[in-house]
Amino acid sequence: ASIEVTELLDFEEQWPRWSARKDEAIRARFGVTPARYFQILIERSTREALEARPMLASRLRRCRERARAEQTRRHAG
């Protein structure tokens, strides 16, 4: 089953920070692991998300960019 962008954004607004409780809520609501949830969230952080929730989409983009930079740094040295 496909998860709608609005569902992801609504959930992320309710749970802006990671916690064990958020992991449990992800599994209960979406039926996926937290890792898969974040993959889907990043995949769906598109123009549609930016138009629907500009501040949240911008925050998610910054998080994605930091994660990529950290991954590049780890692989480089």
LOPANU-683327 format. One record per atom (N, C-alpha, C, O): residue number from 0; residue in one letter; atom name; x, y, z. Coordinates in steps of 0.02 Angstrom, whole numbers. Atoms other than C-alpha are relative to their C-alpha. Layout:
REM LOPANU-683327
<r><pos>NUM</pos><code>A</code><site>CA</site><px>X</px><py>Y</py><pz>Z</pz></r>
...
REM end
This chain:
REM LOPANU-683327
<r><pos>0</pos><code>A</code><site>N</site><px>42</px><py>-59</py><pz>0</pz></r>
<r><pos>0</pos><code>A</code><site>CA</site><px>0</px><py>0</py><pz>0</pz></r>
<r><pos>0</pos><code>A</code><site>C</site><px>44</px><py>63</py><pz>0</pz></r>
<r><pos>0</pos><code>A</code><site>O</site><px>93</px><py>67</py><pz>37</pz></r>
<r><pos>1</pos><code>S</code><site>N</site><px>-38</px><py>-61</py><pz>6</pz></r>
<r><pos>1</pos><code>S</code><site>CA</site><px>64</px><py>170</py><pz>-47</pz></r>
<r><pos>1</pos><code>S</code><site>C</site><px>-19</px><py>49</py><pz>56</pz></r>
<r><pos>1</pos><code>S</code><site>O</site><px>-77</px><py>55</py><pz>75</pz></r>
<r><pos>2</pos><code>I</code><site>N</site><px>12</px><py>-49</py><pz>-52</pz></r>
<r><pos>2</pos><code>I</code><site>CA</site><px>83</px><py>301</py><pz>87</pz></r>
<r><pos>2</pos><code>I</code><site>C</site><px>-4</px><py>69</py><pz>-32</pz></r>
<r><pos>2</pos><code>I</code><site>O</site><px>42</px><py>88</py><pz>-69</pz></r>
<r><pos>3</pos><code>E</code><site>N</site><px>9</px><py>-66</py><pz>29</pz></r>
<r><pos>3</pos><code>E</code><site>CA</site><px>17</px><py>472</py><pz>39</pz></r>
<r><pos>3</pos><code>E</code><site>C</site><px>47</px><py>51</py><pz>31</pz></r>
<r><pos>3</pos><code>E</code><site>O</site><px>64</px><py>46</py><pz>90</pz></r>
<r><pos>4</pos><code>V</code><site>N</site><px>-44</px><py>-53</py><pz>-23</pz></r>
<r><pos>4</pos><code>V</code><site>CA</site><px>128</px><py>625</py><pz>54</pz></r>
<r><pos>4</pos><code>V</code><site>C</site><px>-32</px><py>36</py><pz>60</pz></r>
<r><pos>4</pos><code>V</code><site>O</site><px>2</px><py>50</py><pz>109</pz></r>
<r><pos>5</pos><code>T</code><site>N</site><px>32</px><py>-36</py><pz>-55</pz></r>
<r><pos>5</pos><code>T</code><site>CA</site><px>0</px><py>711</py><pz>165</pz></r>
<r><pos>5</pos><code>T</code><site>C</site><px>1</px><py>-40</py><pz>65</pz></r>
<r><pos>5</pos><code>T</code><site>O</site><px>7</px><py>-11</py><pz>119</pz></r>
<r><pos>6</pos><code>E</code><site>N</site><px>-5</px><py>43</py><pz>-59</pz></r>
<r><pos>6</pos><code>E</code><site>CA</site><px>-1</px><py>562</py><pz>284</pz></r>
<r><pos>6</pos><code>E</code><site>C</site><px>68</px><py>6</py><pz>33</pz></r>
<r><pos>6</pos><code>E</code><site>O</site><px>74</px><py>13</py><pz>94</pz></r>
<r><pos>7</pos><code>L</code><site>N</site><px>-68</px><py>-6</py><pz>-25</pz></r>
<r><pos>7</pos><code>L</code><site>CA</site><px>187</px><py>571</py><pz>300</pz></r>
<r><pos>7</pos><code>L</code><site>C</site><px>11</px><py>68</py><pz>34</pz></r>
<r><pos>7</pos><code>L</code><site>O</site><px>39</px><py>72</py><pz>88</pz></r>
<r><pos>8</pos><code>L</code><site>N</site><px>-11</px><py>-67</py><pz>-26</pz></r>
<r><pos>8</pos><code>L</code><site>CA</site><px>187</px><py>758</py><pz>326</pz></r>
<r><pos>8</pos><code>L</code><site>C</site><px>-39</px><py>11</py><pz>65</pz></r>
<r><pos>8</pos><code>L</code><site>O</site><px>-13</px><py>41</py><pz>113</pz></r>
<r><pos>9</pos><code>D</code><site>N</site><px>40</px><py>-6</py><pz>-62</pz></r>
<r><pos>9</pos><code>D</code><site>CA</site><px>46</px><py>751</py><pz>455</pz></r>
<r><pos>9</pos><code>D</code><site>C</site><px>36</px><py>-35</py><pz>58</pz></r>
<r><pos>9</pos><code>D</code><site>O</site><px>42</px><py>-8</py><pz>112</pz></r>
<r><pos>10</pos><code>F</code><site>N</site><px>-34</px><py>39</py><pz>-52</pz></r>
<r><pos>10</pos><code>F</code><site>CA</site><px>139</px><py>616</py><pz>551</pz></r>
<r><pos>10</pos><code>F</code><site>C</site><px>63</px><py>35</py><pz>22</pz></r>
<r><pos>10</pos><code>F</code><site>O</site><px>77</px><py>40</py><pz>82</pz></r>
<r><pos>11</pos><code>E</code><site>N</site><px>-64</px><py>-31</py><pz>-16</pz></r>
<r><pos>11</pos><code>E</code><site>CA</site><px>306</px><py>706</py><pz>542</pz></r>
<r><pos>11</pos><code>E</code><site>C</site><px>-11</px><py>64</py><pz>40</pz></r>
<r><pos>11</pos><code>E</code><site>O</site><px>30</px><py>81</py><pz>83</pz></r>
<r><pos>12</pos><code>E</code><site>N</site><px>14</px><py>-60</py><pz>-41</pz></r>
<r><pos>12</pos><code>E</code><site>CA</site><px>227</px><py>865</py><pz>610</pz></r>
<r><pos>12</pos><code>E</code><site>C</site><px>-18</px><py>-19</py><pz>71</pz></r>
<r><pos>12</pos><code>E</code><site>O</site><px>-3</px><py>17</py><pz>118</pz></r>
<r><pos>13</pos><code>Q</code><site>N</site><px>18</px><py>23</py><pz>-67</pz></r>
<r><pos>13</pos><code>Q</code><site>CA</site><px>158</px><py>766</py><pz>757</pz></r>
<r><pos>13</pos><code>Q</code><site>C</site><px>61</px><py>-27</py><pz>38</pz></r>
<r><pos>13</pos><code>Q</code><site>O</site><px>64</px><py>-22</py><pz>99</pz></r>
<r><pos>14</pos><code>W</code><site>N</site><px>-59</px><py>32</py><pz>-29</pz></r>
<r><pos>14</pos><code>W</code><site>CA</site><px>326</px><py>680</py><pz>788</pz></r>
<r><pos>14</pos><code>W</code><site>C</site><px>63</px><py>30</py><pz>-30</pz></r>
<r><pos>14</pos><code>W</code><site>O</site><px>97</px><py>-4</py><pz>-69</pz></r>
<r><pos>15</pos><code>P</code><site>N</site><px>-57</px><py>-32</py><pz>32</pz></r>
<r><pos>15</pos><code>P</code><site>CA</site><px>463</px><py>804</py><pz>740</pz></r>
<r><pos>15</pos><code>P</code><site>C</site><px>68</px><py>-28</py><pz>21</pz></r>
<r><pos>15</pos><code>P</code><site>O</site><px>117</px><py>-20</py><pz>-17</pz></r>
<r><pos>16</pos><code>R</code><site>N</site><px>-64</px><py>26</py><pz>-25</pz></r>
<r><pos>16</pos><code>R</code><site>CA</site><px>600</px><py>720</py><pz>843</pz></r>
<r><pos>16</pos><code>R</code><site>C</site><px>-3</px><py>-76</py><pz>5</pz></r>
<r><pos>16</pos><code>R</code><site>O</site><px>-56</px><py>-105</py><pz>15</pz></r>
<r><pos>17</pos><code>W</code><site>N</site><px>-3</px><py>72</py><pz>-7</pz></r>
<r><pos>17</pos><code>W</code><site>CA</site><px>659</px><py>541</py><pz>847</pz></r>
<r><pos>17</pos><code>W</code><site>C</site><px>-7</px><py>-20</py><pz>73</pz></r>
<r><pos>17</pos><code>W</code><site>O</site><px>18</px><py>15</py><pz>118</pz></r>
<r><pos>18</pos><code>S</code><site>N</site><px>4</px><py>31</py><pz>-66</pz></r>
<r><pos>18</pos><code>S</code><site>CA</site><px>614</px><py>435</py><pz>998</pz></r>
<r><pos>18</pos><code>S</code><site>C</site><px>-21</px><py>-72</py><pz>-10</pz></r>
<r><pos>18</pos><code>S</code><site>O</site><px>-45</px><py>-91</py><pz>-64</pz></r>
<r><pos>19</pos><code>A</code><site>N</site><px>23</px><py>70</py><pz>4</pz></r>
<r><pos>19</pos><code>A</code><site>CA</site><px>578</px><py>254</py><pz>1036</pz></r>
<r><pos>19</pos><code>A</code><site>C</site><px>-75</px><py>-2</py><pz>-11</pz></r>
<r><pos>19</pos><code>A</code><site>O</site><px>-101</px><py>-46</py><pz>-45</pz></r>
<r><pos>20</pos><code>R</code><site>N</site><px>73</px><py>-3</py><pz>9</pz></r>
<r><pos>20</pos><code>R</code><site>CA</site><px>395</px><py>302</py><pz>1046</pz></r>
<r><pos>20</pos><code>R</code><site>C</site><px>-18</px><py>16</py><pz>-73</pz></r>
<r><pos>20</pos><code>R</code><site>O</site><px>-68</px><py>-10</py><pz>-99</pz></r>
<r><pos>21</pos><code>K</code><site>N</site><px>13</px><py>-16</py><pz>71</pz></r>
<r><pos>21</pos><code>K</code><site>CA</site><px>405</px><py>376</py><pz>870</pz></r>
<r><pos>21</pos><code>K</code><site>C</site><px>9</px><py>-64</py><pz>-41</pz></r>
<r><pos>21</pos><code>K</code><site>O</site><px>-30</px><py>-78</py><pz>-86</pz></r>
<r><pos>22</pos><code>D</code><site>N</site><px>-11</px><py>63</py><pz>36</pz></r>
<r><pos>22</pos><code>D</code><site>CA</site><px>478</px><py>210</py><pz>808</pz></r>
<r><pos>22</pos><code>D</code><site>C</site><px>-62</px><py>-45</py><pz>6</pz></r>
<r><pos>22</pos><code>D</code><site>O</site><px>-84</px><py>-74</py><pz>-44</pz></r>
<r><pos>23</pos><code>E</code><site>N</site><px>59</px><py>41</py><pz>-11</pz></r>
<r><pos>23</pos><code>E</code><site>CA</site><px>330</px><py>118</py><pz>885</pz></r>
<r><pos>23</pos><code>E</code><site>C</site><px>-60</px><py>27</py><pz>-39</pz></r>
<r><pos>23</pos><code>E</code><site>O</site><px>-98</px><py>-11</py><pz>-69</pz></r>
<r><pos>24</pos><code>A</code><site>N</site><px>56</px><py>-32</py><pz>36</pz></r>
<r><pos>24</pos><code>A</code><site>CA</site><px>207</px><py>243</py><pz>809</pz></r>
<r><pos>24</pos><code>A</code><site>C</site><px>7</px><py>-11</py><pz>-75</pz></r>
<r><pos>24</pos><code>A</code><site>O</site><px>-43</px><py>-21</py><pz>-110</pz></r>
<r><pos>25</pos><code>I</code><site>N</site><px>-12</px><py>13</py><pz>71</pz></r>
<r><pos>25</pos><code>I</code><site>CA</site><px>287</px><py>221</py><pz>637</pz></r>
<r><pos>25</pos><code>I</code><site>C</site><px>-23</px><py>-70</py><pz>-18</pz></r>
<r><pos>25</pos><code>I</code><site>O</site><px>-59</px><py>-80</py><pz>-67</pz></r>
<r><pos>26</pos><code>R</code><site>N</site><px>19</px><py>70</py><pz>14</pz></r>
<r><pos>26</pos><code>R</code><site>CA</site><px>267</px><py>33</py><pz>645</pz></r>
<r><pos>26</pos><code>R</code><site>C</site><px>-76</px><py>-10</py><pz>3</pz></r>
<r><pos>26</pos><code>R</code><site>O</site><px>-105</px><py>-44</py><pz>-39</pz></r>
<r><pos>27</pos><code>A</code><site>N</site><px>72</px><py>8</py><pz>-8</pz></r>
<r><pos>27</pos><code>A</code><site>CA</site><px>88</px><py>46</py><pz>706</pz></r>
<r><pos>27</pos><code>A</code><site>C</site><px>-40</px><py>35</py><pz>-56</pz></r>
<r><pos>27</pos><code>A</code><site>O</site><px>-88</px><py>6</py><pz>-82</pz></r>
<r><pos>28</pos><code>R</code><site>N</site><px>39</px><py>-39</py><pz>49</pz></r>
<r><pos>28</pos><code>R</code><site>CA</site><px>29</px><py>179</py><pz>583</pz></r>
<r><pos>28</pos><code>R</code><site>C</site><px>13</px><py>-21</py><pz>-71</pz></r>
<r><pos>28</pos><code>R</code><site>O</site><px>-34</px><py>-26</py><pz>-111</pz></r>
<r><pos>29</pos><code>F</code><site>N</site><px>-16</px><py>12</py><pz>70</pz></r>
<r><pos>29</pos><code>F</code><site>CA</site><px>122</px><py>134</py><pz>425</pz></r>
<r><pos>29</pos><code>F</code><site>C</site><px>18</px><py>-73</py><pz>-15</pz></r>
<r><pos>29</pos><code>F</code><site>O</site><px>21</px><py>-93</py><pz>-73</pz></r>
<r><pos>30</pos><code>G</code><site>N</site><px>-17</px><py>70</py><pz>11</pz></r>
<r><pos>30</pos><code>G</code><site>CA</site><px>170</px><py>-49</py><pz>451</pz></r>
<r><pos>30</pos><code>G</code><site>C</site><px>67</px><py>-11</py><pz>-32</pz></r>
<r><pos>30</pos><code>G</code><site>O</site><px>77</px><py>-61</py><pz>-67</pz></r>
<r><pos>31</pos><code>V</code><site>N</site><px>-68</px><py>7</py><pz>26</pz></r>
<r><pos>31</pos><code>V</code><site>CA</site><px>351</px><py>-20</py><pz>404</pz></r>
<r><pos>31</pos><code>V</code><site>C</site><px>50</px><py>14</py><pz>55</pz></r>
<r><pos>31</pos><code>V</code><site>O</site><px>32</px><py>41</py><pz>108</pz></r>
<r><pos>32</pos><code>T</code><site>N</site><px>-53</px><py>-15</py><pz>-49</pz></r>
<r><pos>32</pos><code>T</code><site>CA</site><px>516</px><py>-9</py><pz>496</pz></r>
<r><pos>32</pos><code>T</code><site>C</site><px>14</px><py>75</py><pz>-1</pz></r>
<r><pos>32</pos><code>T</code><site>O</site><px>-1</px><py>108</py><pz>-50</pz></r>
<r><pos>33</pos><code>P</code><site>N</site><px>-19</px><py>-71</py><pz>0</pz></r>
<r><pos>33</pos><code>P</code><site>CA</site><px>577</px><py>163</py><pz>549</pz></r>
<r><pos>33</pos><code>P</code><site>C</site><px>49</px><py>17</py><pz>-58</pz></r>
<r><pos>33</pos><code>P</code><site>O</site><px>43</px><py>70</py><pz>-88</pz></r>
<r><pos>34</pos><code>A</code><site>N</site><px>-46</px><py>-13</py><pz>56</pz></r>
<r><pos>34</pos><code>A</code><site>CA</site><px>719</px><py>148</py><pz>421</pz></r>
<r><pos>34</pos><code>A</code><site>C</site><px>-37</px><py>8</py><pz>-65</pz></r>
<r><pos>34</pos><code>A</code><site>O</site><px>-22</px><py>54</py><pz>-104</pz></r>
<r><pos>35</pos><code>R</code><site>N</site><px>39</px><py>-4</py><pz>62</pz></r>
<r><pos>35</pos><code>R</code><site>CA</site><px>595</px><py>117</py><pz>281</pz></r>
<r><pos>35</pos><code>R</code><site>C</site><px>-43</px><py>63</py><pz>-1</pz></r>
<r><pos>35</pos><code>R</code><site>O</site><px>-51</px><py>95</py><pz>-53</pz></r>
<r><pos>36</pos><code>Y</code><site>N</site><px>39</px><py>-61</py><pz>-6</pz></r>
<r><pos>36</pos><code>Y</code><site>CA</site><px>484</px><py>258</py><pz>343</pz></r>
<r><pos>36</pos><code>Y</code><site>C</site><px>41</px><py>61</py><pz>-23</pz></r>
<r><pos>36</pos><code>Y</code><site>O</site><px>18</px><py>102</py><pz>-62</pz></r>
<r><pos>37</pos><code>F</code><site>N</site><px>-41</px><py>-58</py><pz>17</pz></r>
<r><pos>37</pos><code>F</code><site>CA</site><px>628</px><py>381</py><pz>329</pz></r>
<r><pos>37</pos><code>F</code><site>C</site><px>20</px><py>-2</py><pz>-74</pz></r>
<r><pos>37</pos><code>F</code><site>O</site><px>26</px><py>51</py><pz>-105</pz></r>
<r><pos>38</pos><code>Q</code><site>N</site><px>-14</px><py>5</py><pz>72</pz></r>
<r><pos>38</pos><code>Q</code><site>CA</site><px>673</px><py>315</py><pz>155</pz></r>
<r><pos>38</pos><code>Q</code><site>C</site><px>-60</px><py>27</py><pz>-40</pz></r>
<r><pos>38</pos><code>Q</code><site>O</site><px>-51</px><py>66</py><pz>-86</pz></r>
<r><pos>39</pos><code>I</code><site>N</site><px>61</px><py>-23</py><pz>35</pz></r>
<r><pos>39</pos><code>I</code><site>CA</site><px>493</px><py>343</py><pz>99</pz></r>
<r><pos>39</pos><code>I</code><site>C</site><px>-9</px><py>75</py><pz>9</pz></r>
<r><pos>39</pos><code>I</code><site>O</site><px>-25</px><py>111</py><pz>-39</pz></r>
<r><pos>40</pos><code>L</code><site>N</site><px>7</px><py>-72</py><pz>-15</pz></r>
<r><pos>40</pos><code>L</code><site>CA</site><px>488</px><py>514</py><pz>183</pz></r>
<r><pos>40</pos><code>L</code><site>C</site><px>46</px><py>41</py><pz>-45</pz></r>
<r><pos>40</pos><code>L</code><site>O</site><px>25</px><py>91</py><pz>-73</pz></r>
<r><pos>41</pos><code>I</code><site>N</site><px>-47</px><py>-36</py><pz>42</pz></r>
<r><pos>41</pos><code>I</code><site>CA</site><px>644</px><py>569</py><pz>90</pz></r>
<r><pos>41</pos><code>I</code><site>C</site><px>-20</px><py>-5</py><pz>-74</pz></r>
<r><pos>41</pos><code>I</code><site>O</site><px>-16</px><py>45</py><pz>-110</pz></r>
<r><pos>42</pos><code>E</code><site>N</site><px>21</px><py>9</py><pz>69</pz></r>
<r><pos>42</pos><code>E</code><site>CA</site><px>582</px><py>497</py><pz>-75</pz></r>
<r><pos>42</pos><code>E</code><site>C</site><px>-59</px><py>46</py><pz>-17</pz></r>
<r><pos>42</pos><code>E</code><site>O</site><px>-64</px><py>73</py><pz>-73</pz></r>
<r><pos>43</pos><code>R</code><site>N</site><px>61</px><py>-39</py><pz>12</pz></r>
<r><pos>43</pos><code>R</code><site>CA</site><px>417</px><py>591</py><pz>-56</pz></r>
<r><pos>43</pos><code>R</code><site>C</site><px>7</px><py>74</py><pz>16</pz></r>
<r><pos>43</pos><code>R</code><site>O</site><px>-41</px><py>112</py><pz>8</pz></r>
<r><pos>44</pos><code>S</code><site>N</site><px>-12</px><py>-71</py><pz>-16</pz></r>
<r><pos>44</pos><code>S</code><site>CA</site><px>495</px><py>756</py><pz>0</pz></r>
<r><pos>44</pos><code>S</code><site>C</site><px>11</px><py>38</py><pz>-65</pz></r>
<r><pos>44</pos><code>S</code><site>O</site><px>67</px><py>60</py><pz>-80</pz></r>
<r><pos>45</pos><code>T</code><site>N</site><px>-2</px><py>-28</py><pz>68</pz></r>
<r><pos>45</pos><code>T</code><site>CA</site><px>456</px><py>829</py><pz>-170</pz></r>
<r><pos>45</pos><code>T</code><site>C</site><px>-31</px><py>69</py><pz>-1</pz></r>
<r><pos>45</pos><code>T</code><site>O</site><px>-47</px><py>98</py><pz>51</pz></r>
<r><pos>46</pos><code>R</code><site>N</site><px>32</px><py>-65</py><pz>9</pz></r>
<r><pos>46</pos><code>R</code><site>CA</site><px>384</px><py>988</py><pz>-240</pz></r>
<r><pos>46</pos><code>R</code><site>C</site><px>-70</px><py>0</py><pz>31</pz></r>
<r><pos>46</pos><code>R</code><site>O</site><px>-91</px><py>49</py><pz>61</pz></r>
<r><pos>47</pos><code>E</code><site>N</site><px>67</px><py>5</py><pz>-30</pz></r>
<r><pos>47</pos><code>E</code><site>CA</site><px>212</px><py>927</py><pz>-185</pz></r>
<r><pos>47</pos><code>E</code><site>C</site><px>3</px><py>12</py><pz>75</pz></r>
<r><pos>47</pos><code>E</code><site>O</site><px>-38</px><py>48</py><pz>103</pz></r>
<r><pos>48</pos><code>A</code><site>N</site><px>-8</px><py>-10</py><pz>-72</pz></r>
<r><pos>48</pos><code>A</code><site>CA</site><px>273</px><py>919</py><pz>-5</pz></r>
<r><pos>48</pos><code>A</code><site>C</site><px>18</px><py>72</py><pz>15</pz></r>
<r><pos>48</pos><code>A</code><site>O</site><px>-7</px><py>101</py><pz>63</pz></r>
<r><pos>49</pos><code>L</code><site>N</site><px>-21</px><py>-69</py><pz>-11</pz></r>
<r><pos>49</pos><code>L</code><site>CA</site><px>356</px><py>1089</py><pz>-20</pz></r>
<r><pos>49</pos><code>L</code><site>C</site><px>-60</px><py>48</py><pz>-7</pz></r>
<r><pos>49</pos><code>L</code><site>O</site><px>-65</px><py>96</py><pz>31</pz></r>
<r><pos>50</pos><code>E</code><site>N</site><px>59</px><py>-42</py><pz>9</pz></r>
<r><pos>50</pos><code>E</code><site>CA</site><px>194</px><py>1165</py><pz>-84</pz></r>
<r><pos>50</pos><code>E</code><site>C</site><px>-50</px><py>-9</py><pz>57</pz></r>
<r><pos>50</pos><code>E</code><site>O</site><px>-82</px><py>39</py><pz>80</pz></r>
<r><pos>51</pos><code>A</code><site>N</site><px>49</px><py>14</py><pz>-53</pz></r>
<r><pos>51</pos><code>A</code><site>CA</site><px>88</px><py>1080</py><pz>50</pz></r>
<r><pos>51</pos><code>A</code><site>C</site><px>23</px><py>26</py><pz>68</pz></r>
<r><pos>51</pos><code>A</code><site>O</site><px>-16</px><py>55</py><pz>105</pz></r>
<r><pos>52</pos><code>R</code><site>N</site><px>-27</px><py>-18</py><pz>-65</pz></r>
<r><pos>52</pos><code>R</code><site>CA</site><px>202</px><py>1114</py><pz>199</pz></r>
<r><pos>52</pos><code>R</code><site>C</site><px>70</px><py>27</py><pz>-8</pz></r>
<r><pos>52</pos><code>R</code><site>O</site><px>118</px><py>-10</py><pz>5</pz></r>
<r><pos>53</pos><code>P</code><site>N</site><px>-67</px><py>-26</py><pz>17</pz></r>
<r><pos>53</pos><code>P</code><site>CA</site><px>347</px><py>1229</py><pz>152</pz></r>
<r><pos>53</pos><code>P</code><site>C</site><px>51</px><py>-4</py><pz>57</pz></r>
<r><pos>53</pos><code>P</code><site>O</site><px>108</px><py>-22</py><pz>45</pz></r>
<r><pos>54</pos><code>M</code><site>N</site><px>-48</px><py>0</py><pz>-55</pz></r>
<r><pos>54</pos><code>M</code><site>CA</site><px>427</px><py>1242</py><pz>325</pz></r>
<r><pos>54</pos><code>M</code><site>C</site><px>23</px><py>-71</py><pz>16</pz></r>
<r><pos>54</pos><code>M</code><site>O</site><px>82</px><py>-84</py><pz>26</pz></r>
<r><pos>55</pos><code>L</code><site>N</site><px>-17</px><py>69</py><pz>-15</pz></r>
<r><pos>55</pos><code>L</code><site>CA</site><px>419</px><py>1055</py><pz>358</pz></r>
<r><pos>55</pos><code>L</code><site>C</site><px>43</px><py>-30</py><pz>-55</pz></r>
<r><pos>55</pos><code>L</code><site>O</site><px>93</px><py>-62</py><pz>-42</pz></r>
<r><pos>56</pos><code>A</code><site>N</site><px>-38</px><py>26</py><pz>56</pz></r>
<r><pos>56</pos><code>A</code><site>CA</site><px>481</px><py>1010</py><pz>184</pz></r>
<r><pos>56</pos><code>A</code><site>C</site><px>71</px><py>28</py><pz>-1</pz></r>
<r><pos>56</pos><code>A</code><site>O</site><px>119</px><py>-8</py><pz>-17</pz></r>
<r><pos>57</pos><code>S</code><site>N</site><px>-67</px><py>-31</py><pz>-3</pz></r>
<r><pos>57</pos><code>S</code><site>CA</site><px>626</px><py>1131</py><pz>203</pz></r>
<r><pos>57</pos><code>S</code><site>C</site><px>42</px><py>-31</py><pz>55</pz></r>
<r><pos>57</pos><code>S</code><site>O</site><px>101</px><py>-44</py><pz>46</pz></r>
<r><pos>58</pos><code>R</code><site>N</site><px>-36</px><py>33</py><pz>-55</pz></r>
<r><pos>58</pos><code>R</code><site>CA</site><px>673</px><py>1054</py><pz>371</pz></r>
<r><pos>58</pos><code>R</code><site>C</site><px>22</px><py>-69</py><pz>-21</pz></r>
<r><pos>58</pos><code>R</code><site>O</site><px>79</px><py>-90</py><pz>-7</pz></r>
<r><pos>59</pos><code>L</code><site>N</site><px>-17</px><py>67</py><pz>23</pz></r>
<r><pos>59</pos><code>L</code><site>CA</site><px>668</px><py>881</py><pz>294</pz></r>
<r><pos>59</pos><code>L</code><site>C</site><px>57</px><py>1</py><pz>-51</pz></r>
<r><pos>59</pos><code>L</code><site>O</site><px>101</px><py>-42</py><pz>-50</pz></r>
<r><pos>60</pos><code>R</code><site>N</site><px>-54</px><py>-7</py><pz>50</pz></r>
<r><pos>60</pos><code>R</code><site>CA</site><px>778</px><py>939</py><pz>149</pz></r>
<r><pos>60</pos><code>R</code><site>C</site><px>67</px><py>13</py><pz>35</pz></r>
<r><pos>60</pos><code>R</code><site>O</site><px>118</px><py>-16</py><pz>16</pz></r>
<r><pos>61</pos><code>R</code><site>N</site><px>-62</px><py>-14</py><pz>-37</pz></r>
<r><pos>61</pos><code>R</code><site>CA</site><px>906</px><py>1010</py><pz>271</pz></r>
<r><pos>61</pos><code>R</code><site>C</site><px>26</px><py>-63</py><pz>35</pz></r>
<r><pos>61</pos><code>R</code><site>O</site><px>86</px><py>-76</py><pz>36</pz></r>
<r><pos>62</pos><code>C</code><site>N</site><px>-20</px><py>62</py><pz>-33</pz></r>
<r><pos>62</pos><code>C</code><site>CA</site><px>907</px><py>846</py><pz>369</pz></r>
<r><pos>62</pos><code>C</code><site>C</site><px>31</px><py>-48</py><pz>-51</pz></r>
<r><pos>62</pos><code>C</code><site>O</site><px>81</px><py>-80</py><pz>-37</pz></r>
<r><pos>63</pos><code>R</code><site>N</site><px>-26</px><py>44</py><pz>52</pz></r>
<r><pos>63</pos><code>R</code><site>CA</site><px>933</px><py>748</py><pz>208</pz></r>
<r><pos>63</pos><code>R</code><site>C</site><px>69</px><py>23</py><pz>-22</pz></r>
<r><pos>63</pos><code>R</code><site>O</site><px>114</px><py>-19</py><pz>-32</pz></r>
<r><pos>64</pos><code>E</code><site>N</site><px>-65</px><py>-26</py><pz>21</pz></r>
<r><pos>64</pos><code>E</code><site>CA</site><px>1076</px><py>862</py><pz>156</pz></r>
<r><pos>64</pos><code>E</code><site>C</site><px>54</px><py>-12</py><pz>52</pz></r>
<r><pos>64</pos><code>E</code><site>O</site><px>111</px><py>-29</py><pz>35</pz></r>
<r><pos>65</pos><code>R</code><site>N</site><px>-48</px><py>15</py><pz>-54</pz></r>
<r><pos>65</pos><code>R</code><site>CA</site><px>1161</px><py>843</py><pz>326</pz></r>
<r><pos>65</pos><code>R</code><site>C</site><px>19</px><py>-73</py><pz>0</pz></r>
<r><pos>65</pos><code>R</code><site>O</site><px>77</px><py>-91</py><pz>9</pz></r>
<r><pos>66</pos><code>A</code><site>N</site><px>-13</px><py>72</py><pz>1</pz></r>
<r><pos>66</pos><code>A</code><site>CA</site><px>1144</px><py>654</py><pz>316</pz></r>
<r><pos>66</pos><code>A</code><site>C</site><px>46</px><py>-18</py><pz>-58</pz></r>
<r><pos>66</pos><code>A</code><site>O</site><px>91</px><py>-59</py><pz>-50</pz></r>
<r><pos>67</pos><code>R</code><site>N</site><px>-43</px><py>13</py><pz>58</pz></r>
<r><pos>67</pos><code>R</code><site>CA</site><px>1221</px><py>652</py><pz>142</pz></r>
<r><pos>67</pos><code>R</code><site>C</site><px>71</px><py>25</py><pz>13</pz></r>
<r><pos>67</pos><code>R</code><site>O</site><px>119</px><py>-10</py><pz>-4</pz></r>
<r><pos>68</pos><code>A</code><site>N</site><px>-66</px><py>-27</py><pz>-15</pz></r>
<r><pos>68</pos><code>A</code><site>CA</site><px>1364</px><py>763</py><pz>198</pz></r>
<r><pos>68</pos><code>A</code><site>C</site><px>37</px><py>-44</py><pz>50</pz></r>
<r><pos>68</pos><code>A</code><site>O</site><px>97</px><py>-56</py><pz>42</pz></r>
<r><pos>69</pos><code>E</code><site>N</site><px>-30</px><py>45</py><pz>-50</pz></r>
<r><pos>69</pos><code>E</code><site>CA</site><px>1397</px><py>650</py><pz>348</pz></r>
<r><pos>69</pos><code>E</code><site>C</site><px>22</px><py>-65</py><pz>-33</pz></r>
<r><pos>69</pos><code>E</code><site>O</site><px>75</px><py>-91</py><pz>-18</pz></r>
<r><pos>70</pos><code>Q</code><site>N</site><px>-16</px><py>62</py><pz>35</pz></r>
<r><pos>70</pos><code>Q</code><site>CA</site><px>1394</px><py>496</py><pz>237</pz></r>
<r><pos>70</pos><code>Q</code><site>C</site><px>62</px><py>10</py><pz>-44</pz></r>
<r><pos>70</pos><code>Q</code><site>O</site><px>107</px><py>-32</py><pz>-46</pz></r>
<r><pos>71</pos><code>T</code><site>N</site><px>-57</px><py>-15</py><pz>43</pz></r>
<r><pos>71</pos><code>T</code><site>CA</site><px>1516</px><py>577</py><pz>115</pz></r>
<r><pos>71</pos><code>T</code><site>C</site><px>63</px><py>7</py><pz>43</pz></r>
<r><pos>71</pos><code>T</code><site>O</site><px>116</px><py>-18</py><pz>24</pz></r>
<r><pos>72</pos><code>R</code><site>N</site><px>-57</px><py>-10</py><pz>-44</pz></r>
<r><pos>72</pos><code>R</code><site>CA</site><px>1630</px><py>628</py><pz>259</pz></r>
<r><pos>72</pos><code>R</code><site>C</site><px>26</px><py>-67</py><pz>26</pz></r>
<r><pos>72</pos><code>R</code><site>O</site><px>86</px><py>-78</py><pz>29</pz></r>
<r><pos>73</pos><code>R</code><site>N</site><px>-20</px><py>65</py><pz>-25</pz></r>
<r><pos>73</pos><code>R</code><site>CA</site><px>1631</px><py>451</py><pz>329</pz></r>
<r><pos>73</pos><code>R</code><site>C</site><px>35</px><py>-42</py><pz>-53</pz></r>
<r><pos>73</pos><code>R</code><site>O</site><px>84</px><py>-76</py><pz>-39</pz></r>
<r><pos>74</pos><code>H</code><site>N</site><px>-31</px><py>39</py><pz>54</pz></r>
<r><pos>74</pos><code>H</code><site>CA</site><px>1672</px><py>374</py><pz>161</pz></r>
<r><pos>74</pos><code>H</code><site>C</site><px>66</px><py>29</py><pz>-23</pz></r>
<r><pos>74</pos><code>H</code><site>O</site><px>109</px><py>-7</py><pz>-50</pz></r>
<r><pos>75</pos><code>A</code><site>N</site><px>-62</px><py>-33</py><pz>23</pz></r>
<r><pos>75</pos><code>A</code><site>CA</site><px>1809</px><py>501</py><pz>125</pz></r>
<r><pos>75</pos><code>A</code><site>C</site><px>58</px><py>-12</py><pz>48</pz></r>
<r><pos>75</pos><code>A</code><site>O</site><px>116</px><py>-9</py><pz>28</pz></r>
<r><pos>76</pos><code>G</code><site>N</site><px>-57</px><py>2</py><pz>-43</pz></r>
<r><pos>76</pos><code>G</code><site>CA</site><px>1909</px><py>475</py><pz>278</pz></r>
<r><pos>76</pos><code>G</code><site>C</site><px>-5</px><py>-38</py><pz>61</pz></r>
<r><pos>76</pos><code>G</code><site>O</site><px>43</px><py>-41</py><pz>99</pz></r>
REM end
